[in-house]
Amino acid sequence: MQQGELLTWTGDPDGAVEWIEKAMALNPFHPERFWSHLGRALFLGSNYEPAIRAFKKLSYLDAGQHAFVAASNAGLDQLEFAAKHVEKIKSLDRDMTAESYIASLPFRDNADSEHLRDLLIKAGMS
């Protein structure tokens, strides 16, 4: 899982998905948070529908997870769904902005942070 997480943040989302899925297969009773790791990697690879499906496996989404779902929906031009997740973000963390959230993430490549920023703004996040 750690290798997958590292690859997610360093610009190899396809490699990340491979490692995360391997970790999940090796431990079929894996922690629920593995779905979040998978969802982020899928999003960064522009695999928006599978990313949303991964996040839906979580029993609870925090503001950051809602941000990735909002951005995924925006990437699919499903702006009504994206806006619902932006509303949820604001109910969980009213001070969170696209910029503040992205600043909290360990992206190595600016292209990855811009990808997320652009879709969060498209989703209606300030």
Secondary structure, 3 states (H helix, E strand, C coil): CHHHHHHHHCCCHHHHHHHHHHHHHHCCCCCCHHHHHHHHHHHHCCCHHHHHHHHCCCCCCCHHHHHHHHHHHHHCCCHHHHHHHHHHHHHHCCCCCHHHHHHCCCCCCHHHHHHHHHHHHHHCCC
